[in-house]
């Protein structure tokens, strides 16, 4: 956990929602586990236990509180802050790797043996890969039970369970209830259209979700994305393509998912949360950045700043290469040509979202529009991904990924850093060579040559400082800012 036991006790006593998702509070006298802000009477300290994950509480024999629904909270910011094995494993487990490829597949992606991985996760998080994946399956199942009308048999397999018996046993053990009773008692069931799942993506307040969606909207590619009603985009998922639509609300982001296969629900939700950086701790970020007098005013006027993430590592890397040294508008036009020429038509398009981003194989084997050197770099990245020499997923080690990228001709520190920041969710990347970032620093009285040393004060949240400086640099952004920065370099 990021907090000590004494801090956790204070958070529980205060019912402090800022800590929801940061740790699990288990109560010995009742045998249940809760989110820190649970409205139930505060137990005696001697009856409280604290766990890093819901899976650890479940492994210890506790069941989820029906009142506060401890799984329906933002995830822990610890998994983005931590670059160690446990943090990287949690990001991949959230993406459904264990359900799709088993513990062996997870271990191979992380470069460890199954035995070593299980030992580390159990010591660090209180549960091994199977227990952590089981907790994710239970969460996905609860969403489908309470927000859709699909048959419970289909819910079981969509959530990743291998049998109805395993599904029913897990739901009873985790929620102390049956799937049918949970559905009957659901108060927030939303009617779903054909093939659509509607759910809420919670976050810690404050959250500038509008800012992230504006960032994405200004770079939206025709066919792949649409901003006519919220932000919509196509998703390349393990069991078939999907389409997501996101609309920010006061305390959550409303999400509509249209999936080819409901087994991709958990993975899609995990990727969208990372895209919007919904698990960030805005208070911790503001405390560090606001401590610098030069940033204090900008931090105060832009509460809850988030770093845009990614749903597809290859797509983000290709867009970063194309965006080098050109304006956002120019990069968008070039990438739209790429999508139009090489993208895959969706079997079930929705409105203006009609196309998937090109696959690695298509990019590696086809003509890429634009200058020859840049086209060669795009093809080289795609070929490395297609041949398995380059993995672009959130479980990568940042230093290793950046080194691999920079070995490809045409990729330098700016591009590798940008990819790490967005694909890995790396919170401490400062692109000191970025011209727009340097312009923003100058507007706050920070000389560009001072940025590397000054940035040390902003660690471990230098990525957030960079986004803040990008916003400051854009003359179109007022303090309440309708837009983000116009160009990158």
C-alpha positions as a Markdown table, in Angstrom:
| # | Residue | x | y | z |
|---|---|---|---|---|
| 1 | Unk | 0.0 | 0.0 | 0.0 |
| 2 | Unk | 1.0 | 3.6 | -0.5 |
| 3 | Unk | -0.2 | 4.5 | 3.0 |
| 4 | Unk | 0.8 | 3.2 | 6.5 |
| 5 | Unk | -1.7 | 1.4 | 8.8 |
| 6 | Unk | -2.1 | 4.5 | 11.0 |
| 7 | Unk | -2.9 | 6.6 | 7.9 |
| 8 | Unk | -5.3 | 4.0 | 6.7 |
| 9 | Unk | -7.1 | 4.0 | 10.1 |
| 10 | Unk | -7.5 | 7.8 | 9.9 |
| 11 | Unk | -8.8 | 7.5 | 6.3 |
| 12 | Unk | -11.4 | 5.0 | 7.4 |
| 13 | Unk | -12.5 | 7.0 | 10.4 |
| 14 | Unk | -12.9 | 10.1 | 8.2 |
| 15 | Unk | -14.6 | 8.0 | 5.4 |
| 16 | Unk | -12.2 | 9.7 | 3.0 |
| 17 | Unk | -13.1 | 8.9 | -0.5 |
| 18 | Unk | -9.7 | 10.0 | -1.8 |
| 19 | Unk | -8.4 | 6.6 | -0.6 |
| 20 | Unk | -11.0 | 4.5 | -2.3 |
| 21 | Unk | -9.1 | 2.0 | -4.4 |
| 22 | Unk | -5.7 | 2.7 | -2.7 |
| 23 | Unk | -6.3 | 0.0 | -0.2 |
| 24 | Unk | -8.9 | -2.5 | 1.1 |
| 25 | Unk | -10.3 | -2.3 | 4.6 |
| 26 | Unk | -11.3 | -5.7 | 6.0 |
| 27 | Unk | -13.3 | -6.0 | 9.3 |
| 28 | Unk | -12.5 | -9.1 | 11.4 |
| 29 | Unk | -15.8 | -8.9 | 13.4 |
| 30 | Unk | -18.0 | -9.0 | 10.3 |
| 31 | Unk | -15.9 | -10.9 | 7.8 |
| 32 | Unk | -16.3 | -8.3 | 5.1 |
| 33 | Unk | -14.0 | -5.9 | 3.2 |
| 34 | Unk | -14.9 | -2.4 | 2.2 |
| 35 | Unk | -13.7 | 0.7 | 0.5 |
| 36 | Unk | -12.2 | 3.3 | 3.0 |
| 37 | Unk | -15.2 | 5.6 | 2.6 |
| 38 | Unk | -17.8 | 2.9 | 3.4 |
| 39 | Unk | -20.7 | 4.6 | 5.4 |
| 40 | Unk | -21.0 | 1.7 | 7.8 |
| 41 | Unk | -20.0 | 2.3 | 11.5 |
| 42 | Unk | -16.3 | 2.5 | 12.0 |
| 43 | Unk | -15.0 | -0.7 | 13.7 |
| 44 | Unk | -12.5 | -0.7 | 16.5 |
| 45 | Unk | -8.9 | -0.5 | 15.3 |
| 46 | Unk | -8.2 | -4.0 | 16.6 |
| 47 | Unk | -10.8 | -5.4 | 14.2 |
| 48 | Unk | -9.4 | -3.7 | 11.1 |
| 49 | Unk | -7.0 | -5.2 | 8.6 |
| 50 | Unk | -5.7 | -3.6 | 5.5 |
| 51 | Unk | -4.8 | -5.2 | 2.1 |
| 52 | Unk | -3.3 | -3.9 | -1.1 |
| 53 | Unk | -5.9 | -5.6 | -3.3 |
| 54 | Unk | -9.4 | -7.1 | -3.1 |
| 55 | Unk | -7.8 | -10.4 | -4.2 |
| 56 | Unk | -5.7 | -10.5 | -1.0 |
| 57 | Unk | -8.8 | -9.8 | 1.2 |
| 58 | Unk | -10.7 | -12.6 | -0.6 |
| 59 | Unk | -7.7 | -15.0 | -0.1 |
| 60 | Unk | -7.9 | -14.2 | 3.6 |
| 61 | Unk | -11.5 | -15.2 | 3.7 |
| 62 | Unk | -13.3 | -11.9 | 3.5 |
| 63 | Unk | -16.3 | -11.1 | 1.3 |
| 64 | Unk | -17.2 | -7.8 | -0.4 |
| 65 | Unk | -19.4 | -5.3 | 1.3 |
| 66 | Unk | -22.8 | -5.1 | -0.3 |
| 67 | Unk | -23.3 | -1.5 | 0.9 |
| 68 | Unk | -20.2 | 0.2 | -0.5 |
| 69 | Unk | -19.3 | -2.1 | -3.4 |
| 70 | Unk | -15.5 | -1.9 | -2.9 |
| 71 | Unk | -14.7 | -3.1 | -6.4 |
| 72 | Unk | -16.6 | -0.2 | -8.0 |
| 73 | Unk | -13.9 | 2.4 | -7.3 |
| 74 | Unk | -11.0 | 3.8 | -9.2 |
| 75 | Unk | -8.0 | 1.5 | -9.2 |
| 76 | Unk | -4.9 | 2.2 | -7.2 |
| 77 | Unk | -2.5 | 4.9 | -8.5 |
| 78 | Unk | 0.2 | 2.6 | -7.2 |
| 79 | Unk | 0.2 | 0.5 | -10.3 |
| 80 | Unk | 1.2 | 3.4 | -12.5 |
| 81 | Unk | 3.7 | 4.8 | -9.9 |
| 82 | Unk | 5.4 | 1.5 | -9.5 |
| 83 | Unk | 7.6 | 0.3 | -12.3 |
| 84 | Unk | 8.5 | -3.0 | -10.5 |
| 85 | Unk | 7.4 | -6.5 | -11.4 |
| 86 | Unk | 4.2 | -6.2 | -9.2 |
| 87 | Unk | 3.1 | -3.0 | -10.8 |
| 88 | Unk | 3.7 | -4.2 | -14.3 |
| 89 | Unk | 2.0 | -7.5 | -13.6 |
| 90 | Unk | -1.1 | -5.7 | -12.3 |
| 91 | Unk | -1.4 | -3.7 | -15.4 |
| 92 | Unk | -1.4 | -6.8 | -17.6 |
| 93 | Unk | -3.7 | -8.7 | -15.3 |
| 94 | Unk | -6.2 | -5.9 | -15.6 |
| 95 | Unk | -5.9 | -6.2 | -19.4 |
| 96 | Unk | -7.0 | -9.8 | -19.1 |
| 97 | Unk | -3.7 | -11.6 | -20.0 |
| 98 | Unk | -4.2 | -14.3 | -17.4 |
| 99 | Unk | -7.7 | -15.1 | -18.7 |
| 100 | Unk | -6.5 | -15.3 | -22.2 |
| 101 | Unk | -3.0 | -16.8 | -21.9 |
| 102 | Unk | -2.8 | -18.2 | -18.3 |
| 103 | Unk | -0.1 | -17.6 | -15.8 |
| 104 | Unk | 2.5 | -18.9 | -18.2 |
| 105 | Unk | 1.5 | -16.2 | -20.8 |
| 106 | Unk | 1.7 | -13.5 | -18.1 |
| 107 | Unk | 5.1 | -14.7 | -17.0 |
| 108 | Unk | 6.5 | -14.8 | -20.5 |
| 109 | Unk | 5.4 | -11.3 | -21.2 |
| 110 | Unk | 7.1 | -10.1 | -18.1 |
| 111 | Unk | 10.2 | -12.2 | -18.6 |
| 112 | Unk | 10.0 | -14.2 | -15.4 |
| 113 | Unk | 9.3 | -17.9 | -14.5 |
| 114 | Unk | 5.8 | -18.7 | -13.3 |
| 115 | Unk | 7.1 | -19.7 | -9.9 |
| 116 | Unk | 9.1 | -16.5 | -9.4 |
| 117 | Unk | 6.2 | -14.4 | -10.6 |
| 118 | Unk | 3.8 | -16.1 | -8.2 |
| 119 | Unk | 6.2 | -15.8 | -5.3 |
| 120 | Unk | 6.7 | -12.0 | -5.9 |
| 121 | Unk | 3.1 | -11.2 | -6.3 |
| 122 | Unk | 2.0 | -13.2 | -3.3 |
| 123 | Unk | 4.7 | -11.5 | -1.2 |
| 124 | Unk | 3.9 | -8.0 | -2.5 |
| 125 | Unk | 0.1 | -8.1 | -3.0 |
| 126 | Unk | -1.1 | -10.9 | -0.8 |
| 127 | Unk | -2.4 | -13.0 | -3.8 |
| 128 | Unk | -0.9 | -14.7 | -6.8 |
| 129 | Unk | -1.8 | -14.2 | -10.5 |
| 130 | Unk | -4.7 | -16.5 | -10.4 |
| 131 | Unk | -6.2 | -14.9 | -7.3 |
| 132 | Unk | -5.7 | -11.4 | -8.8 |
| 133 | Unk | -7.3 | -12.5 | -12.1 |
| 134 | Unk | -10.2 | -14.1 | -10.2 |
| 135 | Unk | -11.0 | -10.8 | -8.4 |
| 136 | Unk | -11.0 | -9.1 | -11.8 |
| 137 | Unk | -13.4 | -11.7 | -13.2 |
| 138 | Unk | -15.7 | -11.2 | -10.2 |
| 139 | Unk | -15.7 | -7.4 | -10.9 |
| 140 | Unk | -16.5 | -7.9 | -14.6 |
| 141 | Unk | -19.3 | -10.3 | -13.7 |
| 142 | Unk | -20.9 | -7.9 | -11.3 |
| 143 | Unk | -21.0 | -5.2 | -13.9 |
| 144 | Unk | -22.7 | -7.6 | -16.4 |
| 145 | Unk | -25.1 | -8.9 | -13.8 |
| 146 | Unk | -26.2 | -5.5 | -12.7 |
| 147 | Unk | -26.1 | -3.4 | -15.9 |
| 148 | Unk | -27.2 | -5.8 | -18.6 |
| 149 | Unk | -30.1 | -8.2 | -19.3 |
| 150 | Unk | -28.0 | -10.9 | -20.9 |
| 151 | Unk | -28.4 | -14.5 | -19.7 |
| 152 | Unk | -26.5 | -15.3 | -16.6 |
| 153 | Unk | -24.9 | -18.3 | -18.4 |
| 154 | Unk | -23.5 | -15.8 | -20.9 |
| 155 | Unk | -22.4 | -13.5 | -18.1 |
| 156 | Unk | -20.3 | -16.4 | -16.6 |
| 157 | Unk | -18.3 | -17.1 | -19.8 |
| 158 | Unk | -18.1 | -13.4 | -20.8 |
| 159 | Unk | -16.5 | -12.6 | -17.4 |
| 160 | Unk | -13.8 | -15.2 | -18.0 |
| 161 | Unk | -15.1 | -18.1 | -15.9 |
| 162 | Unk | -14.6 | -21.6 | -17.3 |
| 163 | Unk | -17.8 | -23.1 | -15.9 |
| 164 | Unk | -21.1 | -22.1 | -14.4 |
| 165 | Unk | -20.1 | -23.8 | -11.1 |
| 166 | Unk | -17.0 | -21.7 | -10.9 |
| 167 | Unk | -19.0 | -18.6 | -11.6 |
| 168 | Unk | -21.7 | -19.3 | -9.0 |
| 169 | Unk | -19.2 | -20.3 | -6.4 |
| 170 | Unk | -17.0 | -17.2 | -6.9 |
| 171 | Unk | -20.0 | -14.8 | -6.8 |
| 172 | Unk | -21.3 | -16.4 | -3.6 |
| 173 | Unk | -17.8 | -16.4 | -2.0 |
| 174 | Unk | -17.0 | -12.8 | -3.0 |
| 175 | Unk | -20.4 | -11.1 | -2.7 |
| 176 | Unk | -22.2 | -13.5 | -0.4 |
| 177 | Unk | -25.0 | -13.6 | -2.8 |
| 178 | Unk | -26.2 | -15.4 | -5.9 |
| 179 | Unk | -26.1 | -13.9 | -9.4 |
| 180 | Unk | -29.9 | -14.0 | -9.8 |
| 181 | Unk | -30.5 | -12.2 | -6.5 |
| 182 | Unk | -27.8 | -9.6 | -7.4 |
| 183 | Unk | -29.6 | -8.9 | -10.7 |
| 184 | Unk | -33.0 | -8.6 | -9.0 |
| 185 | Unk | -31.6 | -6.2 | -6.4 |
| 186 | Unk | -29.7 | -4.0 | -8.9 |
| 187 | Unk | -30.9 | -0.4 | -8.5 |
| 188 | Unk | -28.9 | 1.2 | -11.3 |
| 189 | Unk | -29.8 | -1.2 | -14.1 |
| 190 | Unk | -29.7 | 0.7 | -17.4 |
| 191 | Unk | -31.6 | -0.7 | -20.5 |
| 192 | Unk | -29.1 | -1.8 | -23.1 |
| 193 | Unk | -29.4 | -1.7 | -26.8 |
| 194 | Unk | -28.4 | -4.6 | -28.9 |
| 195 | Unk | -24.8 | -5.5 | -28.1 |
| 196 | Unk | -24.2 | -2.5 | -25.9 |
| 197 | Unk | -23.1 | -2.3 | -22.3 |
| 198 | Unk | -23.4 | 0.9 | -20.5 |
| 199 | Unk | -21.4 | 1.5 | -17.3 |
| 200 | Unk | -19.7 | 4.2 | -15.2 |
| 201 | Unk | -16.0 | 4.7 | -15.0 |
| 202 | Unk | -15.3 | 6.2 | -11.6 |
| 203 | Unk | -12.4 | 8.5 | -10.8 |
| 204 | Unk | -10.9 | 10.5 | -7.9 |
| 205 | Unk | -12.0 | 14.1 | -7.9 |
| 206 | Unk | -11.0 | 16.5 | -9.1 |
| 207 | Unk | -10.6 | 15.1 | -12.6 |
| 208 | Unk | -10.0 | 17.0 | -15.8 |
| 209 | Unk | -11.6 | 14.3 | -18.0 |
| 210 | Unk | -12.8 | 17.0 | -20.3 |
| 211 | Unk | -9.2 | 18.0 | -20.9 |
| 212 | Unk | -8.1 | 14.5 | -21.9 |
| 213 | Unk | -11.1 | 14.1 | -24.2 |
| 214 | Unk | -10.3 | 17.4 | -25.8 |
| 215 | Unk | -6.7 | 16.3 | -26.3 |
| 216 | Unk | -8.0 | 13.1 | -28.0 |
| 217 | Unk | -10.6 | 14.9 | -29.9 |
| 218 | Unk | -8.2 | 17.4 | -31.5 |
| 219 | Unk | -6.2 | 14.4 | -32.8 |
| 220 | Unk | -9.2 | 12.3 | -33.8 |
| 221 | Unk | -8.8 | 10.4 | -37.1 |
| 222 | Unk | -11.8 | 10.1 | -39.4 |
| 223 | Unk | -13.1 | 6.5 | -39.5 |
| 224 | Unk | -11.2 | 5.5 | -36.4 |
| 225 | Unk | -12.6 | 8.1 | -34.0 |
| 226 | Unk | -15.6 | 10.5 | -33.8 |
| 227 | Unk | -16.2 | 13.5 | -31.6 |
| 228 | Unk | -19.7 | 14.5 | -32.8 |
| 229 | Unk | -21.4 | 13.1 | -29.6 |
| 230 | Unk | -18.8 | 12.6 | -26.9 |
| 231 | Unk | -15.6 | 10.8 | -27.9 |
| 232 | Unk | -16.0 | 7.5 | -29.7 |
| 233 | Unk | -13.3 | 5.2 | -31.2 |
| 234 | Unk | -12.7 | 1.7 | -32.5 |
| 235 | Unk | -10.9 | -0.8 | -30.3 |
| 236 | Unk | -8.8 | -3.8 | -31.4 |
| 237 | Unk | -9.5 | -6.4 | -28.7 |
| 238 | Unk | -8.5 | -10.1 | -28.3 |
| 239 | Unk | -11.8 | -11.6 | -29.4 |
| 240 | Unk | -12.8 | -9.1 | -32.0 |
| 241 | Unk | -13.2 | -5.4 | -32.5 |
| 242 | Unk | -15.2 | -3.1 | -30.3 |
| 243 | Unk | -16.4 | 0.5 | -30.2 |
| 244 | Unk | -16.4 | 2.7 | -27.1 |
| 245 | Unk | -18.1 | 6.0 | -26.5 |
| 246 | Unk | -17.1 | 8.2 | -23.6 |
| 247 | Unk | -18.9 | 11.2 | -22.0 |
| 248 | Unk | -17.6 | 12.9 | -18.9 |
| 249 | Unk | -20.0 | 13.5 | -15.9 |
| 250 | Unk | -19.6 | 15.0 | -12.5 |
| 251 | Unk | -18.1 | 12.0 | -10.7 |
| 252 | Unk | -17.6 | 9.5 | -13.4 |
| 253 | Unk | -17.2 | 9.0 | -17.2 |
| 254 | Unk | -20.2 | 7.5 | -18.8 |
| 255 | Unk | -19.1 | 4.6 | -21.1 |
| 256 | Unk | -21.0 | 2.7 | -23.8 |
| 257 | Unk | -19.3 | -0.4 | -25.2 |
| 258 | Unk | -20.3 | -2.3 | -28.3 |
| 259 | Unk | -18.3 | -5.5 | -28.3 |
| 260 | Unk | -18.0 | -8.4 | -30.7 |
| 261 | Unk | -17.4 | -10.7 | -27.7 |
| 262 | Unk | -18.3 | -9.9 | -24.1 |
| 263 | Unk | -15.2 | -11.7 | -22.9 |
| 264 | Unk | -13.4 | -8.5 | -23.9 |
| 265 | Unk | -15.3 | -6.4 | -21.4 |
| 266 | Unk | -12.6 | -6.3 | -18.6 |
| 267 | Unk | -9.8 | -5.6 | -21.1 |
| 268 | Unk | -11.8 | -2.8 | -22.8 |
| 269 | Unk | -12.6 | -1.1 | -19.5 |
| 270 | Unk | -9.0 | -1.4 | -18.3 |
| 271 | Unk | -7.7 | 0.2 | -21.5 |
| 272 | Unk | -10.2 | 3.0 | -21.4 |
| 273 | Unk | -9.4 | 3.8 | -17.8 |
| 274 | Unk | -5.7 | 4.0 | -18.8 |
| 275 | Unk | -6.6 | 6.1 | -21.8 |
| 276 | Unk | -8.2 | 8.7 | -19.5 |
| 277 | Unk | -5.8 | 8.2 | -16.6 |
| 278 | Unk | -8.7 | 7.7 | -14.3 |
| 279 | Unk | -6.7 | 5.9 | -11.5 |
| 280 | Unk | -4.5 | 8.9 | -10.9 |
| 281 | Unk | -4.2 | 10.6 | -7.5 |
| 282 | Unk | -4.9 | 14.3 | -8.2 |
| 283 | Unk | -4.2 | 15.4 | -4.7 |
| 284 | Unk | -0.7 | 13.9 | -4.7 |
| 285 | Unk | 0.1 | 15.4 | -8.0 |
| 286 | Unk | -1.2 | 18.8 | -7.0 |
| 287 | Unk | 0.8 | 18.8 | -3.7 |
| 288 | Unk | 4.1 | 18.1 | -5.5 |
| 289 | Unk | 3.6 | 20.4 | -8.5 |
| 290 | Unk | 1.9 | 23.2 | -6.5 |
| 291 | Unk | 4.9 | 23.3 | -4.2 |
| 292 | Unk | 6.9 | 25.0 | -7.0 |
| 293 | Unk | 6.0 | 28.7 | -7.0 |
| 294 | Unk | 6.3 | 28.8 | -10.8 |
| 295 | Unk | 3.6 | 26.1 | -11.2 |
| 296 | Unk | 1.4 | 27.0 | -8.3 |
| 297 | Unk | -1.0 | 29.2 | -10.2 |
| 298 | Unk | -1.3 | 26.9 | -13.2 |
| 299 | Unk | -2.0 | 23.9 | -10.9 |
| 300 | Unk | -4.7 | 25.8 | -9.0 |
| 301 | Unk | -6.4 | 26.9 | -12.2 |
| 302 | Unk | -6.4 | 23.5 | -13.8 |
| 303 | Unk | -7.5 | 21.0 | -11.1 |
| 304 | Unk | -7.3 | 17.3 | -11.6 |
| 305 | Unk | -5.0 | 17.3 | -14.6 |
| 306 | Unk | -4.5 | 13.9 | -16.3 |
| 307 | Unk | -2.0 | 12.4 | -18.7 |
| 308 | Unk | -3.6 | 11.0 | -21.9 |
| 309 | Unk | -2.9 | 7.3 | -22.2 |
| 310 | Unk | -3.4 | 4.7 | -24.9 |
| 311 | Unk | -5.6 | 1.8 | -25.9 |
| 312 | Unk | -3.2 | 0.4 | -28.5 |
| 313 | Unk | 0.6 | 0.5 | -28.2 |
| 314 | Unk | 1.3 | 0.2 | -31.9 |
| 315 | Unk | -1.1 | 2.9 | -32.8 |
| 316 | Unk | 0.4 | 5.3 | -30.3 |
| 317 | Unk | 4.0 | 4.6 | -31.4 |
| 318 | Unk | 3.1 | 5.1 | -35.1 |
| 319 | Unk | 1.2 | 8.3 | -34.3 |
| 320 | Unk | 4.2 | 9.5 | -32.3 |
| 321 | Unk | 6.6 | 8.9 | -35.2 |
| 322 | Unk | 4.3 | 10.6 | -37.7 |
| 323 | Unk | 3.9 | 13.5 | -35.3 |
| 324 | Unk | 7.6 | 14.3 | -34.9 |
| 325 | Unk | 8.4 | 17.9 | -35.9 |
| 326 | Unk | 5.0 | 18.6 | -37.4 |
| 327 | Unk | 1.8 | 20.3 | -36.2 |
| 328 | Unk | -1.1 | 18.3 | -34.8 |
| 329 | Unk | -3.1 | 19.1 | -37.9 |
| 330 | Unk | -0.5 | 17.9 | -40.3 |
| 331 | Unk | 0.1 | 14.7 | -38.3 |
| 332 | Unk | -3.7 | 14.1 | -38.2 |
| 333 | Unk | -4.0 | 14.5 | -42.0 |
| 334 | Unk | -1.1 | 12.1 | -42.7 |
| 335 | Unk | -2.4 | 9.5 | -40.2 |
| 336 | Unk | -5.9 | 9.7 | -41.6 |
| 337 | Unk | -4.5 | 8.8 | -45.0 |
| 338 | Unk | -2.8 | 5.8 | -43.4 |
| 339 | Unk | -6.0 | 4.7 | -41.8 |
| 340 | Unk | -8.0 | 5.2 | -44.9 |
| 341 | Unk | -5.5 | 3.2 | -47.0 |
| 342 | Unk | -4.6 | 0.4 | -44.6 |
| 343 | Unk | -7.2 | 0.3 | -41.9 |
| 344 | Unk | -9.5 | -2.7 | -41.4 |
| 345 | Unk | -13.3 | -2.0 | -42.0 |
| 346 | Unk | -15.4 | -2.8 | -38.9 |
| 347 | Unk | -17.9 | -5.6 | -39.5 |
| 348 | Unk | -20.4 | -3.6 | -37.5 |
| 349 | Unk | -19.6 | 0.1 | -37.8 |
| 350 | Unk | -21.4 | 2.6 | -35.6 |
| 351 | Unk | -22.0 | 6.1 | -37.0 |
| 352 | Unk | -18.8 | 7.6 | -38.2 |
| 353 | Unk | -16.6 | 5.0 | -36.5 |
| 354 | Unk | -16.0 | 2.5 | -39.3 |
| 355 | Unk | -12.4 | 1.4 | -39.3 |
| 356 | Unk | -9.7 | -0.2 | -37.1 |
| 357 | Unk | -6.2 | 1.2 | -37.0 |
| 358 | Unk | -4.0 | -0.8 | -39.4 |
| 359 | Unk | -2.4 | -4.0 | -38.1 |
| 360 | Unk | 1.4 | -4.3 | -37.7 |
| 361 | Unk | 1.5 | -6.7 | -40.6 |
| 362 | Unk | -0.3 | -4.3 | -42.9 |
| 363 | Unk | 2.0 | -1.4 | -41.9 |
| 364 | Unk | 5.1 | -3.5 | -42.3 |
| 365 | Unk | 4.3 | -4.7 | -45.8 |
| 366 | Unk | 2.6 | -1.6 | -47.4 |
| 367 | Unk | 3.5 | 1.8 | -48.7 |
| 368 | Unk | 3.2 | 4.4 | -45.9 |
| 369 | Unk | 2.4 | 8.0 | -46.9 |
| 370 | Unk | 4.8 | 10.8 | -46.1 |
| 371 | Unk | 8.5 | 11.4 | -46.3 |
| 372 | Unk | 10.6 | 8.3 | -47.0 |
| 373 | Unk | 12.6 | 8.4 | -43.8 |
| 374 | Unk | 9.6 | 8.7 | -41.7 |
| 375 | Unk | 7.8 | 5.9 | -43.7 |
| 376 | Unk | 10.8 | 3.7 | -43.2 |
| 377 | Unk | 10.6 | 4.2 | -39.4 |
| 378 | Unk | 6.9 | 3.4 | -39.3 |
| 379 | Unk | 7.5 | 0.2 | -41.2 |
| 380 | Unk | 10.5 | -0.7 | -39.0 |
| 381 | Unk | 8.4 | -0.3 | -35.8 |
| 382 | Unk | 5.5 | -2.3 | -37.4 |
| 383 | Unk | 7.9 | -5.1 | -38.5 |
| 384 | Unk | 9.4 | -5.3 | -35.1 |
| 385 | Unk | 6.0 | -5.7 | -33.5 |
| 386 | Unk | 4.8 | -8.2 | -36.2 |
| 387 | Unk | 7.8 | -10.3 | -35.7 |
| 388 | Unk | 7.7 | -10.3 | -31.9 |
| 389 | Unk | 10.9 | -8.3 | -31.5 |
| 390 | Unk | 9.1 | -5.3 | -29.9 |
| 391 | Unk | 6.3 | -5.5 | -27.4 |
| 392 | Unk | 4.2 | -2.4 | -26.9 |
| 393 | Unk | 2.1 | -3.2 | -23.9 |
| 394 | Unk | 1.7 | -1.6 | -20.4 |
| 395 | Unk | 3.6 | -4.4 | -18.7 |
| 396 | Unk | 7.0 | -3.3 | -20.2 |
| 397 | Unk | 9.9 | -2.0 | -18.2 |
| 398 | Unk | 10.2 | 1.7 | -19.2 |
| 399 | Unk | 14.0 | 1.8 | -19.6 |
| 400 | Unk | 14.0 | -1.4 | -21.7 |
| 401 | Unk | 11.2 | -0.2 | -23.9 |
| 402 | Unk | 12.8 | 3.2 | -24.5 |
| 403 | Unk | 16.1 | 1.6 | -25.3 |
| 404 | Unk | 14.5 | -0.8 | -27.8 |
| 405 | Unk | 12.6 | 2.0 | -29.5 |
| 406 | Unk | 15.7 | 4.2 | -29.8 |
| 407 | Unk | 17.6 | 1.5 | -31.5 |
| 408 | Unk | 15.2 | 1.9 | -34.5 |
| 409 | Unk | 16.5 | 4.5 | -36.9 |
| 410 | Unk | 14.4 | 7.6 | -36.8 |
| 411 | Unk | 13.4 | 7.3 | -33.2 |
| 412 | Unk | 15.0 | 9.5 | -30.5 |
| 413 | Unk | 14.4 | 10.4 | -26.9 |
| 414 | Unk | 11.3 | 12.6 | -27.5 |
| 415 | Unk | 9.4 | 9.8 | -29.3 |
| 416 | Unk | 10.5 | 7.0 | -26.9 |
| 417 | Unk | 9.6 | 9.2 | -23.9 |
| 418 | Unk | 6.2 | 10.1 | -25.4 |
| 419 | Unk | 5.4 | 6.4 | -26.1 |
| 420 | Unk | 6.5 | 5.5 | -22.5 |
| 421 | Unk | 4.3 | 8.2 | -21.0 |
| 422 | Unk | 1.2 | 7.2 | -23.0 |
| 423 | Unk | 1.5 | 3.4 | -23.4 |
| 424 | Unk | 3.0 | 2.6 | -20.0 |
| 425 | Unk | 1.3 | 5.4 | -18.1 |
| 426 | Unk | 4.7 | 6.4 | -16.9 |
| 427 | Unk | 4.1 | 9.3 | -14.5 |
| 428 | Unk | 7.6 | 10.7 | -14.4 |
| 429 | Unk | 8.6 | 11.6 | -18.0 |
| 430 | Unk | 9.5 | 15.1 | -18.8 |
| 431 | Unk | 10.1 | 15.8 | -22.5 |
| 432 | Unk | 12.5 | 18.6 | -22.0 |
| 433 | Unk | 13.4 | 18.9 | -25.7 |
| 434 | Unk | 9.7 | 19.5 | -26.7 |
| 435 | Unk | 9.4 | 23.0 | -28.2 |
| 436 | Unk | 5.9 | 23.6 | -27.0 |
| 437 | Unk | 6.7 | 22.4 | -23.5 |
| 438 | Unk | 9.6 | 24.8 | -23.4 |
| 439 | Unk | 7.4 | 27.6 | -24.6 |
| 440 | Unk | 5.0 | 26.9 | -21.7 |
| 441 | Unk | 7.9 | 26.9 | -19.2 |
| 442 | Unk | 9.0 | 30.3 | -20.5 |
| 443 | Unk | 5.5 | 31.7 | -19.9 |
| 444 | Unk | 5.8 | 30.7 | -16.3 |
| 445 | Unk | 9.3 | 32.3 | -16.0 |
| 446 | Unk | 11.3 | 29.0 | -16.2 |
| 447 | Unk | 14.1 | 29.2 | -18.7 |
| 448 | Unk | 14.2 | 26.1 | -21.0 |
| 449 | Unk | 17.8 | 25.3 | -20.0 |
| 450 | Unk | 16.6 | 25.1 | -16.4 |
| 451 | Unk | 14.0 | 22.4 | -17.2 |
| 452 | Unk | 16.1 | 19.2 | -16.5 |
| 453 | Unk | 17.2 | 20.5 | -13.0 |
| 454 | Unk | 13.9 | 22.2 | -12.2 |
| 455 | Unk | 12.0 | 19.1 | -13.2 |
| 456 | Unk | 13.7 | 17.1 | -10.4 |
| 457 | Unk | 11.4 | 19.0 | -8.0 |
| 458 | Unk | 8.3 | 17.7 | -9.9 |
| 459 | Unk | 9.3 | 14.0 | -9.5 |
| 460 | Unk | 7.5 | 11.5 | -9.5 |
| 461 | Unk | 4.9 | 13.4 | -11.4 |
| 462 | Unk | 6.9 | 15.0 | -14.2 |
| 463 | Unk | 4.5 | 13.7 | -16.9 |
| 464 | Unk | 1.7 | 15.8 | -15.3 |
| 465 | Unk | 4.0 | 18.8 | -15.2 |
| 466 | Unk | 4.6 | 18.4 | -18.9 |
| 467 | Unk | 0.9 | 18.2 | -19.8 |
| 468 | Unk | 0.4 | 21.3 | -17.6 |
| 469 | Unk | 3.2 | 23.2 | -19.5 |
| 470 | Unk | 1.6 | 22.1 | -22.8 |
| 471 | Unk | -1.6 | 23.7 | -21.7 |
| 472 | Unk | 0.0 | 26.9 | -20.5 |
| 473 | Unk | 1.8 | 27.2 | -23.9 |
| 474 | Unk | -1.4 | 27.2 | -25.9 |
| 475 | Unk | -2.7 | 30.8 | -26.3 |
| 476 | Unk | -6.2 | 29.4 | -27.0 |
| 477 | Unk | -6.4 | 27.9 | -23.5 |
| 478 | Unk | -7.9 | 30.1 | -20.9 |
| 479 | Unk | -7.8 | 29.2 | -17.2 |
| 480 | Unk | -10.8 | 27.1 | -17.8 |
| 481 | Unk | -9.5 | 26.2 | -21.2 |
| 482 | Unk | -11.7 | 25.0 | -24.0 |
| 483 | Unk | -8.7 | 23.4 | -25.9 |
| 484 | Unk | -5.3 | 21.9 | -25.4 |
| 485 | Unk | -2.1 | 22.7 | -27.2 |
| 486 | Unk | -2.0 | 23.1 | -30.9 |
| 487 | Unk | 1.2 | 21.5 | -31.9 |
| 488 | Unk | 4.0 | 19.2 | -30.7 |
| 489 | Unk | 7.6 | 18.9 | -31.8 |
